[in-house]
């Protein structure tokens, strides 16, 4: 499994209480923004005629950054 920049940052800041509602919300927003950026980059690289609804780009993201329970 590859690590996103957001995941790396979380691991580098162990003193931050990521369960605190303020930080948890900010982290969720940042992760979603990063996911959309990665998916857009994959989508743009594949070409719009190949995948008009970004389904394969999301599949790539999930396979690359969201391992199954066996891979964790």
C-alpha positions in Angstrom: 0.0 0.0 0.0 1.2 3.5 -0.8 0.9 6.3 1.6 -0.7 9.7 0.7 0.9 12.9 1.8 -1.9 13.5 4.3 -1.3 10.0 5.9 2.4 10.8 6.0 1.8 14.1 7.7 -0.5 12.5 10.4 2.3 10.0 11.2 4.8 12.8 11.5 2.7 14.8 14.0 2.1 12.2 16.7 1.4 14.9 19.4 -1.7 16.1 17.6 -5.0 14.6 19.0 -6.5 13.5 15.7 -9.6 12.3 17.6 -10.3 15.9 18.7 -13.4 17.0 16.7 -11.7 20.1 15.3 -8.7 18.2 14.0 -10.7 15.2 12.9 -12.9 17.4 10.8 -10.0 19.2 9.2 -8.3 15.9 8.5 -11.4 14.4 6.9 -11.7 17.5 4.6 -8.0 17.3 3.7 -8.2 13.6 2.9 -11.2 14.1 0.7 -9.5 17.0 -1.1 -6.4 14.9 -1.7 -8.4 12.0 -2.9 -10.2 14.2 -5.5 -6.8 15.6 -6.7 -5.4 12.2 -7.1 -8.4 10.9 -8.9 -8.4 14.0 -11.2 -4.8 13.4 -12.1 -5.5 9.7 -12.9 -8.6 10.7 -14.9 -6.7 13.4 -16.9 -4.0 10.9 -17.6 -6.4 8.3 -19.0 -8.3 10.6 -21.2 -11.9 11.6 -20.9 -13.2 9.3 -23.7 -11.9 6.3 -21.8 -13.8 6.9 -18.6 -16.5 9.6 -18.7 -17.5 9.3 -15.0 -14.1 8.8 -13.2 -15.1 5.3 -12.1 -11.7 3.8 -13.0 -9.9 6.7 -11.4 -11.7 6.0 -8.1 -11.0 2.3 -8.5 -7.3 3.2 -8.9 -7.3 5.4 -5.8 -9.1 2.7 -3.7 -6.8 -0.1 -4.8 -3.7 2.1 -4.2 -4.5 3.9 -1.0 -7.3 1.9 0.7 -6.0 -1.7 1.3 -8.4 -4.5 2.0 -8.5 -5.7 5.6 -6.0 -8.4 4.8 -3.4 -5.9 3.6 -3.5 -3.6 6.6 
